[in-house]
Amino acid sequence: MRTTLSFGPIRHGARAALVGALLIAAAVPGEARDGRNGGLAAGVAGGVVAGALLGGAANQPPPPPPVEEYRPRRVVVEEPEEVVVRRPRGPVCHYERRKVWLNEEDFTYKRVEVCE
């Protein structure tokens, strides 16, 4: 059995913030020679905002279950069949396999009809 650690919405919010920061930082190209490092800061800020929004959405109660409308089921009523029970006319017989010894060491199987 595998146990998982769960910290609830905190863990999901942090995960969403990290993903958002990485996506925004990857979308905005930053070049060190231009001196523009605002892309990284914007990515981190956007990730924090996205994480806060997703973390806040996780704390909402679940929606109520859908209401099922009542539909009567169609029932088919069949007339009972007439059952006739007859007694067997003679003995009931069946076949069995029985072991038949040929001598003290050897044997074979034969089909034998057994009647009750």
Biopython code that builds the backbone (N, CA, C, O; Angstrom):
import numpy as np
from Bio.PDB.StructureBuilder import StructureBuilder

atoms = [
    (1, "MET", "N", (0.851, -1.170, 0.000)),
    (1, "MET", "CA", (0.000, 0.000, 0.000)),
    (1, "MET", "C", (0.896, 1.231, 0.000)),
    (1, "MET", "O", (1.918, 1.272, 0.685)),
    (2, "ARG", "N", (0.508, 2.208, -0.758)),
    (2, "ARG", "CA", (1.299, 3.422, -0.880)),
    (2, "ARG", "C", (0.610, 4.543, -0.119)),
    (2, "ARG", "O", (-0.579, 4.787, -0.323)),
    (3, "THR", "N", (1.327, 5.215, 0.740)),
    (3, "THR", "CA", (0.751, 6.340, 1.470)),
    (3, "THR", "C", (1.196, 7.630, 0.801)),
    (3, "THR", "O", (2.340, 7.757, 0.366)),
    (4, "THR", "N", (0.298, 8.562, 0.726)),
    (4, "THR", "CA", (0.623, 9.852, 0.135)),
    (4, "THR", "C", (0.405, 10.930, 1.182)),
    (4, "THR", "O", (-0.531, 10.864, 1.979)),
    (5, "LEU", "N", (1.267, 11.905, 1.167)),
    (5, "LEU", "CA", (1.114, 13.047, 2.053)),
    (5, "LEU", "C", (0.231, 14.069, 1.359)),
    (5, "LEU", "O", (0.450, 14.398, 0.193)),
    (6, "SER", "N", (-0.741, 14.559, 2.056)),
    (6, "SER", "CA", (-1.649, 15.523, 1.457)),
    (6, "SER", "C", (-1.760, 16.725, 2.373)),
    (6, "SER", "O", (-2.071, 16.600, 3.558)),
    (7, "PHE", "N", (-1.505, 17.878, 1.811)),
    (7, "PHE", "CA", (-1.636, 19.109, 2.569)),
    (7, "PHE", "C", (-2.818, 19.921, 2.056)),
    (7, "PHE", "O", (-2.955, 21.096, 2.395)),
    (8, "GLY", "N", (-3.656, 19.320, 1.258)),
    (8, "GLY", "CA", (-4.872, 19.958, 0.794)),
    (8, "GLY", "C", (-4.628, 21.112, -0.145)),
    (8, "GLY", "O", (-3.756, 21.038, -1.010)),
    (9, "PRO", "N", (-5.395, 22.188, 0.016)),
    (9, "PRO", "CA", (-5.327, 23.312, -0.919)),
    (9, "PRO", "C", (-3.976, 24.021, -0.905)),
    (9, "PRO", "O", (-3.592, 24.631, -1.903)),
    (10, "ILE", "N", (-3.253, 23.950, 0.203)),
    (10, "ILE", "CA", (-1.947, 24.616, 0.264)),
    (10, "ILE", "C", (-1.009, 24.009, -0.760)),
    (10, "ILE", "O", (-0.312, 24.723, -1.480)),
    (11, "ARG", "N", (-0.997, 22.696, -0.820)),
    (11, "ARG", "CA", (-0.104, 22.011, -1.747)),
    (11, "ARG", "C", (-0.512, 22.280, -3.194)),
    (11, "ARG", "O", (0.339, 22.508, -4.054)),
    (12, "HIS", "N", (-1.825, 22.253, -3.460)),
    (12, "HIS", "CA", (-2.290, 22.502, -4.823)),
    (12, "HIS", "C", (-2.041, 23.951, -5.239)),
    (12, "HIS", "O", (-1.690, 24.218, -6.388)),
    (13, "GLY", "N", (-2.221, 24.876, -4.311)),
    (13, "GLY", "CA", (-1.967, 26.282, -4.625)),
    (13, "GLY", "C", (-0.506, 26.542, -4.915)),
    (13, "GLY", "O", (-0.178, 27.286, -5.839)),
    (14, "ALA", "N", (0.384, 25.933, -4.128)),
    (14, "ALA", "CA", (1.817, 26.097, -4.359)),
    (14, "ALA", "C", (2.210, 25.482, -5.691)),
    (14, "ALA", "O", (3.028, 26.041, -6.421)),
    (15, "ARG", "N", (1.632, 24.337, -6.006)),
    (15, "ARG", "CA", (1.935, 23.673, -7.279)),
    (15, "ARG", "C", (1.457, 24.541, -8.444)),
    (15, "ARG", "O", (2.162, 24.679, -9.444)),
    (16, "ALA", "N", (0.265, 25.125, -8.320)),
    (16, "ALA", "CA", (-0.263, 25.972, -9.381)),
    (16, "ALA", "C", (0.574, 27.240, -9.528)),
    (16, "ALA", "O", (0.794, 27.708, -10.646)),
    (17, "ALA", "N", (1.037, 27.793, -8.428)),
    (17, "ALA", "CA", (1.878, 28.994, -8.486)),
    (17, "ALA", "C", (3.191, 28.693, -9.196)),
    (17, "ALA", "O", (3.664, 29.502, -9.994)),
    (18, "LEU", "N", (3.779, 27.547, -8.914)),
    (18, "LEU", "CA", (5.030, 27.173, -9.554)),
    (18, "LEU", "C", (4.834, 26.974, -11.050)),
    (18, "LEU", "O", (5.643, 27.439, -11.852)),
    (19, "VAL", "N", (3.770, 26.289, -11.424)),
    (19, "VAL", "CA", (3.500, 26.062, -12.848)),
    (19, "VAL", "C", (3.243, 27.386, -13.555)),
    (19, "VAL", "O", (3.759, 27.623, -14.647)),
    (20, "GLY", "N", (2.446, 28.245, -12.932)),
    (20, "GLY", "CA", (2.170, 29.548, -13.548)),
    (20, "GLY", "C", (3.432, 30.379, -13.706)),
    (20, "GLY", "O", (3.620, 31.026, -14.736)),
    (21, "ALA", "N", (4.293, 30.373, -12.710)),
    (21, "ALA", "CA", (5.535, 31.144, -12.788)),
    (21, "ALA", "C", (6.430, 30.611, -13.896)),
    (21, "ALA", "O", (7.040, 31.384, -14.635)),
    (22, "LEU", "N", (6.508, 29.303, -14.008)),
    (22, "LEU", "CA", (7.347, 28.723, -15.056)),
    (22, "LEU", "C", (6.794, 29.009, -16.441)),
    (22, "LEU", "O", (7.561, 29.275, -17.367)),
    (23, "LEU", "N", (5.482, 28.960, -16.601)),
    (23, "LEU", "CA", (4.893, 29.230, -17.911)),
    (23, "LEU", "C", (5.090, 30.682, -18.332)),
    (23, "LEU", "O", (5.431, 30.960, -19.482)),
    (24, "ILE", "N", (4.876, 31.594, -17.409)),
    (24, "ILE", "CA", (5.015, 33.014, -17.759)),
    (24, "ILE", "C", (6.485, 33.371, -17.969)),
    (24, "ILE", "O", (6.808, 34.161, -18.856)),
    (25, "ALA", "N", (7.371, 32.802, -17.168)),
    (25, "ALA", "CA", (8.796, 33.089, -17.333)),
    (25, "ALA", "C", (9.306, 32.513, -18.647)),
    (25, "ALA", "O", (10.188, 33.098, -19.275)),
    (26, "ALA", "N", (8.766, 31.379, -19.070)),
    (26, "ALA", "CA", (9.204, 30.788, -20.329)),
    (26, "ALA", "C", (8.625, 31.548, -21.512)),
    (26, "ALA", "O", (9.237, 31.567, -22.580)),
    (27, "ALA", "N", (7.475, 32.168, -21.356)),
    (27, "ALA", "CA", (6.836, 32.876, -22.465)),
    (27, "ALA", "C", (7.515, 34.208, -22.754)),
    (27, "ALA", "O", (7.538, 34.651, -23.902)),
    (28, "VAL", "N", (8.063, 34.844, -21.743)),
    (28, "VAL", "CA", (8.704, 36.157, -21.926)),
    (28, "VAL", "C", (10.210, 35.941, -22.012)),
    (28, "VAL", "O", (10.832, 35.549, -21.025)),
    (29, "PRO", "N", (10.807, 36.190, -23.182)),
    (29, "PRO", "CA", (12.266, 36.002, -23.289)),
    (29, "PRO", "C", (13.005, 37.128, -22.556)),
    (29, "PRO", "O", (12.692, 38.305, -22.731)),
    (30, "GLY", "N", (13.964, 36.757, -21.754)),
    (30, "GLY", "CA", (14.750, 37.752, -21.029)),
    (30, "GLY", "C", (16.189, 37.751, -21.527)),
    (30, "GLY", "O", (16.790, 36.690, -21.690)),
    (31, "GLU", "N", (16.731, 38.911, -21.765)),
    (31, "GLU", "CA", (18.114, 39.020, -22.220)),
    (31, "GLU", "C", (18.884, 39.847, -21.203)),
    (31, "GLU", "O", (18.460, 40.939, -20.825)),
    (32, "ALA", "N", (19.996, 39.324, -20.773)),
    (32, "ALA", "CA", (20.775, 39.989, -19.727)),
    (32, "ALA", "C", (21.440, 41.260, -20.242)),
    (32, "ALA", "O", (21.638, 42.199, -19.472)),
    (33, "ARG", "N", (21.783, 41.310, -21.501)),
    (33, "ARG", "CA", (22.517, 42.485, -22.005)),
    (33, "ARG", "C", (21.633, 43.725, -22.113)),
    (33, "ARG", "O", (22.133, 44.850, -22.084)),
    (34, "ASP", "N", (20.314, 43.520, -22.238)),
    (34, "ASP", "CA", (19.429, 44.668, -22.307)),
    (34, "ASP", "C", (19.109, 45.230, -20.932)),
    (34, "ASP", "O", (18.605, 46.347, -20.815)),
    (35, "GLY", "N", (19.400, 44.457, -19.889)),
    (35, "GLY", "CA", (19.111, 44.930, -18.551)),
    (35, "GLY", "C", (17.632, 44.816, -18.207)),
    (35, "GLY", "O", (17.168, 45.443, -17.255)),
    (36, "ARG", "N", (16.903, 44.038, -18.958)),
    (36, "ARG", "CA", (15.475, 43.871, -18.678)),
    (36, "ARG", "C", (15.273, 42.543, -17.941)),
    (36, "ARG", "O", (15.224, 41.484, -18.568)),
    (37, "ASN", "N", (15.162, 42.598, -16.661)),
    (37, "ASN", "CA", (14.893, 41.406, -15.868)),
    (37, "ASN", "C", (13.467, 41.435, -15.320)),
    (37, "ASN", "O", (13.137, 40.701, -14.389)),
    (38, "GLY", "N", (12.653, 42.261, -15.887)),
    (38, "GLY", "CA", (11.267, 42.368, -15.444)),
    (38, "GLY", "C", (10.434, 41.153, -15.834)),
    (38, "GLY", "O", (9.404, 40.885, -15.216)),
    (39, "GLY", "N", (10.868, 40.418, -16.852)),
    (39, "GLY", "CA", (10.121, 39.239, -17.282)),
    (39, "GLY", "C", (10.072, 38.184, -16.196)),
    (39, "GLY", "O", (9.040, 37.546, -15.988)),
    (40, "LEU", "N", (11.176, 38.002, -15.510)),
    (40, "LEU", "CA", (11.219, 37.019, -14.434)),
    (40, "LEU", "C", (10.330, 37.461, -13.272)),
    (40, "LEU", "O", (9.602, 36.651, -12.699)),
    (41, "ALA", "N", (10.392, 38.721, -12.935)),
    (41, "ALA", "CA", (9.557, 39.225, -11.840)),
    (41, "ALA", "C", (8.078, 39.142, -12.210)),
    (41, "ALA", "O", (7.241, 38.818, -11.368)),
    (42, "ALA", "N", (7.761, 39.434, -13.464)),
    (42, "ALA", "CA", (6.362, 39.335, -13.899)),
    (42, "ALA", "C", (5.895, 37.881, -13.866)),
    (42, "ALA", "O", (4.745, 37.601, -13.526)),
    (43, "GLY", "N", (6.782, 36.965, -14.218)),
    (43, "GLY", "CA", (6.428, 35.547, -14.184)),
    (43, "GLY", "C", (6.164, 35.062, -12.771)),
    (43, "GLY", "O", (5.212, 34.320, -12.528)),
    (44, "VAL", "N", (6.997, 35.479, -11.853)),
    (44, "VAL", "CA", (6.811, 35.077, -10.462)),
    (44, "VAL", "C", (5.531, 35.695, -9.911)),
    (44, "VAL", "O", (4.759, 35.023, -9.227)),
    (45, "ALA", "N", (5.306, 36.966, -10.204)),
    (45, "ALA", "CA", (4.092, 37.628, -9.717)),
    (45, "ALA", "C", (2.848, 36.991, -10.336)),
    (45, "ALA", "O", (1.850, 36.782, -9.646)),
    (46, "GLY", "N", (2.902, 36.687, -11.609)),
    (46, "GLY", "CA", (1.758, 36.039, -12.263)),
    (46, "GLY", "C", (1.498, 34.656, -11.688)),
    (46, "GLY", "O", (0.347, 34.247, -11.538)),
    (47, "GLY", "N", (2.568, 33.937, -11.367)),
    (47, "GLY", "CA", (2.409, 32.619, -10.763)),
    (47, "GLY", "C", (1.780, 32.698, -9.386)),
    (47, "GLY", "O", (0.949, 31.864, -9.027)),
    (48, "VAL", "N", (2.171, 33.691, -8.623)),
    (48, "VAL", "CA", (1.595, 33.861, -7.287)),
    (48, "VAL", "C", (0.116, 34.211, -7.399)),
    (48, "VAL", "O", (-0.695, 33.708, -6.622)),
    (49, "VAL", "N", (-0.243, 35.060, -8.349)),
    (49, "VAL", "CA", (-1.648, 35.436, -8.541)),
    (49, "VAL", "C", (-2.459, 34.226, -8.998)),
    (49, "VAL", "O", (-3.549, 33.978, -8.483)),
    (50, "ALA", "N", (-1.930, 33.475, -9.963)),
    (50, "ALA", "CA", (-2.644, 32.291, -10.454)),
    (50, "ALA", "C", (-2.794, 31.258, -9.344)),
    (50, "ALA", "O", (-3.839, 30.619, -9.225)),
    (51, "GLY", "N", (-1.758, 31.094, -8.536)),
    (51, "GLY", "CA", (-1.831, 30.151, -7.422)),
    (51, "GLY", "C", (-2.856, 30.578, -6.387)),
    (51, "GLY", "O", (-3.563, 29.740, -5.827)),
    (52, "ALA", "N", (-2.939, 31.862, -6.134)),
    (52, "ALA", "CA", (-3.922, 32.350, -5.169)),
    (52, "ALA", "C", (-5.344, 32.135, -5.694)),
    (52, "ALA", "O", (-6.241, 31.759, -4.939)),
    (53, "LEU", "N", (-5.541, 32.374, -6.983)),
    (53, "LEU", "CA", (-6.868, 32.158, -7.554)),
    (53, "LEU", "C", (-7.253, 30.679, -7.513)),
    (53, "LEU", "O", (-8.373, 30.334, -7.136)),
    (54, "LEU", "N", (-6.327, 29.816, -7.899)),
    (54, "LEU", "CA", (-6.632, 28.382, -7.888)),
    (54, "LEU", "C", (-6.756, 27.843, -6.467)),
    (54, "LEU", "O", (-7.583, 26.970, -6.205)),
    (55, "GLY", "N", (-5.947, 28.352, -5.557)),
    (55, "GLY", "CA", (-6.045, 27.915, -4.167)),
    (55, "GLY", "C", (-7.347, 28.357, -3.528)),
    (55, "GLY", "O", (-7.917, 27.633, -2.713)),
    (56, "GLY", "N", (-7.822, 29.545, -3.892)),
    (56, "GLY", "CA", (-9.100, 30.026, -3.373)),
    (56, "GLY", "C", (-10.267, 29.231, -3.937)),
    (56, "GLY", "O", (-11.274, 29.041, -3.255)),
    (57, "ALA", "N", (-10.142, 28.768, -5.167)),
    (57, "ALA", "CA", (-11.210, 27.978, -5.784)),
    (57, "ALA", "C", (-11.297, 26.598, -5.144)),
    (57, "ALA", "O", (-12.362, 25.981, -5.149)),
    (58, "ALA", "N", (-10.200, 26.111, -4.601)),
    (58, "ALA", "CA", (-10.210, 24.772, -4.003)),
    (58, "ALA", "C", (-10.935, 24.755, -2.662)),
    (58, "ALA", "O", (-11.348, 23.688, -2.209)),
    (59, "ASN", "N", (-11.101, 25.907, -2.014)),
    (59, "ASN", "CA", (-11.742, 25.957, -0.705)),
    (59, "ASN", "C", (-13.262, 26.041, -0.799)),
    (59, "ASN", "O", (-13.934, 26.005, 0.232)),
    (60, "GLN", "N", (-13.816, 26.151, -1.982)),
    (60, "GLN", "CA", (-15.258, 26.258, -2.121)),
    (60, "GLN", "C", (-15.904, 24.896, -1.884)),
    (60, "GLN", "O", (-15.310, 23.864, -2.199)),
    (61, "PRO", "N", (-17.116, 24.887, -1.330)),
    (61, "PRO", "CA", (-17.789, 23.603, -1.101)),
    (61, "PRO", "C", (-18.177, 22.966, -2.432)),
    (61, "PRO", "O", (-18.386, 23.666, -3.423)),
    (62, "PRO", "N", (-18.271, 21.646, -2.452)),
    (62, "PRO", "CA", (-18.633, 20.983, -3.709)),
    (62, "PRO", "C", (-20.082, 21.276, -4.080)),
    (62, "PRO", "O", (-20.906, 21.529, -3.201)),
    (63, "PRO", "N", (-20.400, 21.244, -5.363)),
    (63, "PRO", "CA", (-21.781, 21.537, -5.769)),
    (63, "PRO", "C", (-22.708, 20.418, -5.305)),
    (63, "PRO", "O", (-22.268, 19.284, -5.121)),
    (64, "PRO", "N", (-23.982, 20.729, -5.117)),
    (64, "PRO", "CA", (-24.929, 19.691, -4.675)),
    (64, "PRO", "C", (-25.101, 18.641, -5.768)),
    (64, "PRO", "O", (-24.908, 18.932, -6.948)),
    (65, "PRO", "N", (-25.461, 17.426, -5.378)),
    (65, "PRO", "CA", (-25.643, 16.386, -6.395)),
    (65, "PRO", "C", (-26.849, 16.701, -7.269)),
    (65, "PRO", "O", (-27.794, 17.345, -6.814)),
    (66, "PRO", "N", (-26.821, 16.251, -8.523)),
    (66, "PRO", "CA", (-27.944, 16.559, -9.406)),
    (66, "PRO", "C", (-29.221, 15.857, -8.937)),
    (66, "PRO", "O", (-29.184, 14.748, -8.404)),
    (67, "VAL", "N", (-30.325, 16.525, -9.149)),
    (67, "VAL", "CA", (-31.617, 15.982, -8.744)),
    (67, "VAL", "C", (-32.135, 15.106, -9.876)),
    (67, "VAL", "O", (-32.267, 15.552, -11.015)),
    (68, "GLU", "N", (-32.429, 13.847, -9.542)),
    (68, "GLU", "CA", (-32.944, 12.936, -10.549)),
    (68, "GLU", "C", (-34.465, 13.017, -10.549)),
    (68, "GLU", "O", (-35.107, 12.964, -9.500)),
    (69, "GLU", "N", (-35.016, 13.144, -11.726)),
    (69, "GLU", "CA", (-36.466, 13.198, -11.806)),
    (69, "GLU", "C", (-37.018, 11.779, -11.799)),
    (69, "GLU", "O", (-36.373, 10.835, -12.256)),
    (70, "TYR", "N", (-38.221, 11.658, -11.272)),
    (70, "TYR", "CA", (-38.839, 10.347, -11.139)),
    (70, "TYR", "C", (-39.438, 9.928, -12.469)),
    (70, "TYR", "O", (-40.253, 10.643, -13.052)),
    (71, "ARG", "N", (-39.027, 8.766, -12.939)),
    (71, "ARG", "CA", (-39.611, 8.197, -14.149)),
    (71, "ARG", "C", (-40.089, 6.794, -13.808)),
    (71, "ARG", "O", (-39.291, 5.954, -13.392)),
    (72, "PRO", "N", (-41.382, 6.528, -13.978)),
    (72, "PRO", "CA", (-41.849, 5.173, -13.684)),
    (72, "PRO", "C", (-41.286, 4.188, -14.702)),
    (72, "PRO", "O", (-41.200, 4.483, -15.894)),
    (73, "ARG", "N", (-40.904, 3.010, -14.207)),
    (73, "ARG", "CA", (-40.363, 1.994, -15.086)),
    (73, "ARG", "C", (-41.495, 1.185, -15.703)),
    (73, "ARG", "O", (-42.531, 0.950, -15.081)),
    (74, "ARG", "N", (-41.268, 0.770, -16.932)),
    (74, "ARG", "CA", (-42.252, -0.054, -17.612)),
    (74, "ARG", "C", (-42.102, -1.488, -17.113)),
    (74, "ARG", "O", (-41.005, -2.046, -17.106)),
    (75, "VAL", "N", (-43.208, -2.066, -16.700)),
    (75, "VAL", "CA", (-43.209, -3.422, -16.173)),
    (75, "VAL", "C", (-44.060, -4.281, -17.098)),
    (75, "VAL", "O", (-45.204, -3.946, -17.405)),
    (76, "VAL", "N", (-43.480, -5.390, -17.534)),
    (76, "VAL", "CA", (-44.200, -6.309, -18.401)),
    (76, "VAL", "C", (-44.606, -7.510, -17.563)),
    (76, "VAL", "O", (-43.761, -8.185, -16.975)),
    (77, "VAL", "N", (-45.908, -7.770, -17.515)),
    (77, "VAL", "CA", (-46.422, -8.886, -16.738)),
    (77, "VAL", "C", (-46.760, -10.007, -17.707)),
    (77, "VAL", "O", (-47.557, -9.821, -18.627)),
    (78, "GLU", "N", (-46.160, -11.161, -17.504)),
    (78, "GLU", "CA", (-46.413, -12.306, -18.373)),
    (78, "GLU", "C", (-47.332, -13.284, -17.659)),
    (78, "GLU", "O", (-47.297, -13.426, -16.437)),
    (79, "GLU", "N", (-48.140, -13.940, -18.443)),
    (79, "GLU", "CA", (-49.029, -14.961, -17.886)),
    (79, "GLU", "C", (-48.198, -16.185, -17.522)),
    (79, "GLU", "O", (-47.287, -16.556, -18.262)),
    (80, "PRO", "N", (-48.501, -16.817, -16.390)),
    (80, "PRO", "CA", (-47.727, -18.014, -16.026)),
    (80, "PRO", "C", (-47.997, -19.154, -17.003)),
    (80, "PRO", "O", (-49.119, -19.346, -17.470)),
    (81, "GLU", "N", (-46.936, -19.904, -17.298)),
    (81, "GLU", "CA", (-47.068, -21.030, -18.209)),
    (81, "GLU", "C", (-47.623, -22.233, -17.463)),
    (81, "GLU", "O", (-47.403, -22.398, -16.263)),
    (82, "GLU", "N", (-48.336, -23.059, -18.187)),
    (82, "GLU", "CA", (-48.873, -24.268, -17.594)),
    (82, "GLU", "C", (-47.762, -25.317, -17.535)),
    (82, "GLU", "O", (-47.118, -25.613, -18.542)),
    (83, "VAL", "N", (-47.549, -25.867, -16.355)),
    (83, "VAL", "CA", (-46.484, -26.847, -16.155)),
    (83, "VAL", "C", (-47.120, -28.205, -15.933)),
    (83, "VAL", "O", (-47.968, -28.375, -15.057)),
    (84, "VAL", "N", (-46.698, -29.168, -16.736)),
    (84, "VAL", "CA", (-47.211, -30.524, -16.617)),
    (84, "VAL", "C", (-46.078, -31.405, -16.123)),
    (84, "VAL", "O", (-45.016, -31.457, -16.744)),
    (85, "VAL", "N", (-46.294, -32.106, -14.996)),
    (85, "VAL", "CA", (-45.269, -32.991, -14.425)),
    (85, "VAL", "C", (-45.718, -34.426, -14.674)),
    (85, "VAL", "O", (-46.800, -34.837, -14.256)),
    (86, "ARG", "N", (-44.867, -35.176, -15.362)),
    (86, "ARG", "CA", (-45.190, -36.576, -15.644)),
    (86, "ARG", "C", (-44.196, -37.467, -14.925)),
    (86, "ARG", "O", (-43.014, -37.141, -14.817)),
    (87, "ARG", "N", (-44.680, -38.576, -14.444)),
    (87, "ARG", "CA", (-43.807, -39.557, -13.802)),
    (87, "ARG", "C", (-43.088, -40.353, -14.887)),
    (87, "ARG", "O", (-43.667, -40.633, -15.936)),
    (88, "PRO", "N", (-41.831, -40.719, -14.641)),
    (88, "PRO", "CA", (-41.130, -41.535, -15.639)),
    (88, "PRO", "C", (-41.787, -42.913, -15.773)),
    (88, "PRO", "O", (-42.309, -43.461, -14.802)),
    (89, "ARG", "N", (-41.752, -43.450, -16.967)),
    (89, "ARG", "CA", (-42.425, -44.720, -17.229)),
    (89, "ARG", "C", (-41.656, -45.909, -16.684)),
    (89, "ARG", "O", (-42.259, -46.909, -16.295)),
    (90, "GLY", "N", (-40.361, -45.817, -16.651)),
    (90, "GLY", "CA", (-39.568, -46.954, -16.203)),
    (90, "GLY", "C", (-38.434, -46.493, -15.328)),
    (90, "GLY", "O", (-38.432, -45.356, -14.857)),
    (91, "PRO", "N", (-37.477, -47.352, -15.105)),
    (91, "PRO", "CA", (-36.332, -46.946, -14.280)),
    (91, "PRO", "C", (-35.484, -45.890, -14.997)),
    (91, "PRO", "O", (-35.403, -45.854, -16.225)),
    (92, "VAL", "N", (-34.871, -45.052, -14.203)),
    (92, "VAL", "CA", (-33.998, -44.017, -14.741)),
    (92, "VAL", "C", (-32.604, -44.616, -14.855)),
    (92, "VAL", "O", (-32.050, -45.091, -13.863)),
    (93, "CYS", "N", (-32.037, -44.597, -16.048)),
    (93, "CYS", "CA", (-30.722, -45.200, -16.279)),
    (93, "CYS", "C", (-29.739, -44.129, -16.739)),
    (93, "CYS", "O", (-30.106, -43.137, -17.369)),
    (94, "HIS", "N", (-28.490, -44.369, -16.402)),
    (94, "HIS", "CA", (-27.404, -43.506, -16.868)),
    (94, "HIS", "C", (-26.145, -44.348, -16.988)),
    (94, "HIS", "O", (-26.101, -45.486, -16.519)),
    (95, "TYR", "N", (-25.122, -43.783, -17.618)),
    (95, "TYR", "CA", (-23.867, -44.504, -17.820)),
    (95, "TYR", "C", (-22.806, -43.951, -16.881)),
    (95, "TYR", "O", (-22.729, -42.747, -16.636)),
    (96, "GLU", "N", (-21.991, -44.863, -16.363)),
    (96, "GLU", "CA", (-20.865, -44.480, -15.499)),
    (96, "GLU", "C", (-19.613, -45.177, -15.990)),
    (96, "GLU", "O", (-19.673, -46.229, -16.626)),
    (97, "ARG", "N", (-18.479, -44.569, -15.682)),
    (97, "ARG", "CA", (-17.196, -45.238, -15.944)),
    (97, "ARG", "C", (-16.785, -45.951, -14.675)),
    (97, "ARG", "O", (-16.716, -45.349, -13.603)),
    (98, "ARG", "N", (-16.515, -47.223, -14.803)),
    (98, "ARG", "CA", (-16.106, -47.994, -13.634)),
    (98, "ARG", "C", (-14.790, -48.674, -13.923)),
    (98, "ARG", "O", (-14.496, -49.062, -15.054)),
    (99, "LYS", "N", (-13.998, -48.810, -12.860)),
    (99, "LYS", "CA", (-12.705, -49.454, -12.980)),
    (99, "LYS", "C", (-12.920, -50.971, -12.916)),
    (99, "LYS", "O", (-13.573, -51.474, -12.002)),
    (100, "VAL", "N", (-12.364, -51.693, -13.898)),
    (100, "VAL", "CA", (-12.463, -53.150, -13.946)),
    (100, "VAL", "C", (-11.046, -53.694, -13.877)),
    (100, "VAL", "O", (-10.203, -53.355, -14.707)),
    (101, "TRP", "N", (-10.780, -54.554, -12.868)),
    (101, "TRP", "CA", (-9.444, -55.113, -12.681)),
    (101, "TRP", "C", (-9.258, -56.303, -13.609)),
    (101, "TRP", "O", (-10.107, -57.192, -13.673)),
    (102, "LEU", "N", (-8.140, -56.315, -14.330)),
    (102, "LEU", "CA", (-7.816, -57.420, -15.215)),
    (102, "LEU", "C", (-7.049, -58.503, -14.455)),
    (102, "LEU", "O", (-7.292, -59.692, -14.661)),
    (103, "ASN", "N", (-6.139, -58.106, -13.591)),
    (103, "ASN", "CA", (-5.432, -59.004, -12.678)),
    (103, "ASN", "C", (-5.094, -58.183, -11.441)),
    (103, "ASN", "O", (-5.711, -57.140, -11.220)),
    (104, "GLU", "N", (-4.140, -58.616, -10.633)),
    (104, "GLU", "CA", (-3.855, -57.907, -9.386)),
    (104, "GLU", "C", (-3.145, -56.577, -9.599)),
    (104, "GLU", "O", (-3.115, -55.759, -8.680)),
    (105, "GLU", "N", (-2.575, -56.328, -10.773)),
    (105, "GLU", "CA", (-1.838, -55.093, -11.017)),
    (105, "GLU", "C", (-2.461, -54.213, -12.099)),
    (105, "GLU", "O", (-2.331, -52.990, -12.045)),
    (106, "ASP", "N", (-3.131, -54.813, -13.074)),
    (106, "ASP", "CA", (-3.622, -54.054, -14.215)),
    (106, "ASP", "C", (-5.131, -53.866, -14.124)),
    (106, "ASP", "O", (-5.860, -54.727, -13.631)),
    (107, "PHE", "N", (-5.583, -52.693, -14.625)),
    (107, "PHE", "CA", (-7.008, -52.418, -14.665)),
    (107, "PHE", "C", (-7.318, -51.613, -15.909)),
    (107, "PHE", "O", (-6.418, -51.114, -16.584)),
    (108, "THR", "N", (-8.603, -51.494, -16.202)),
    (108, "THR", "CA", (-9.085, -50.676, -17.314)),
    (108, "THR", "C", (-10.414, -50.067, -16.904)),
    (108, "THR", "O", (-11.000, -50.463, -15.896)),
    (109, "TYR", "N", (-10.891, -49.103, -17.684)),
    (109, "TYR", "CA", (-12.178, -48.492, -17.419)),
    (109, "TYR", "C", (-13.180, -48.957, -18.463)),
    (109, "TYR", "O", (-12.853, -49.070, -19.644)),
    (110, "LYS", "N", (-14.414, -49.228, -18.016)),
    (110, "LYS", "CA", (-15.474, -49.609, -18.928)),
    (110, "LYS", "C", (-16.714, -48.784, -18.636)),
    (110, "LYS", "O", (-16.966, -48.401, -17.494)),
    (111, "ARG", "N", (-17.484, -48.515, -19.681)),
    (111, "ARG", "CA", (-18.759, -47.807, -19.498)),
    (111, "ARG", "C", (-19.810, -48.840, -19.111)),
    (111, "ARG", "O", (-19.999, -49.851, -19.787)),
    (112, "VAL", "N", (-20.488, -48.552, -17.998)),
    (112, "VAL", "CA", (-21.487, -49.482, -17.491)),
    (112, "VAL", "C", (-22.802, -48.723, -17.329)),
    (112, "VAL", "O", (-22.819, -47.605, -16.815)),
    (113, "GLU", "N", (-23.900, -49.333, -17.768)),
    (113, "GLU", "CA", (-25.212, -48.709, -17.607)),
    (113, "GLU", "C", (-25.731, -49.040, -16.212)),
    (113, "GLU", "O", (-25.771, -50.202, -15.807)),
    (114, "VAL", "N", (-26.128, -47.993, -15.485)),
    (114, "VAL", "CA", (-26.639, -48.175, -14.120)),
    (114, "VAL", "C", (-28.061, -47.659, -14.108)),
    (114, "VAL", "O", (-28.327, -46.526, -14.509)),
    (115, "CYS", "N", (-28.982, -48.507, -13.641)),
    (115, "CYS", "CA", (-30.406, -48.144, -13.579)),
    (115, "CYS", "C", (-30.839, -48.060, -12.111)),
    (115, "CYS", "O", (-30.443, -48.880, -11.283)),
    (116, "GLU", "N", (-31.644, -47.070, -11.817)),
    (116, "GLU", "CA", (-32.113, -46.894, -10.444)),
    (116, "GLU", "C", (-33.550, -47.348, -10.306)),
    (116, "GLU", "O", (-34.119, -47.276, -9.217)),
]
sb = StructureBuilder()
sb.init_structure("model")
sb.init_model(0)
sb.init_chain("A")
sb.init_seg("    ")
for serial, (resi, resn, name, xyz) in enumerate(atoms, 1):
    if name == "N":
        sb.init_residue(resn, " ", resi, " ")
    sb.init_atom(name, np.array(xyz, "f"), 0.0, 1.0, " ", f" {name:<3s}", serial, name[0])
structure = sb.get_structure()
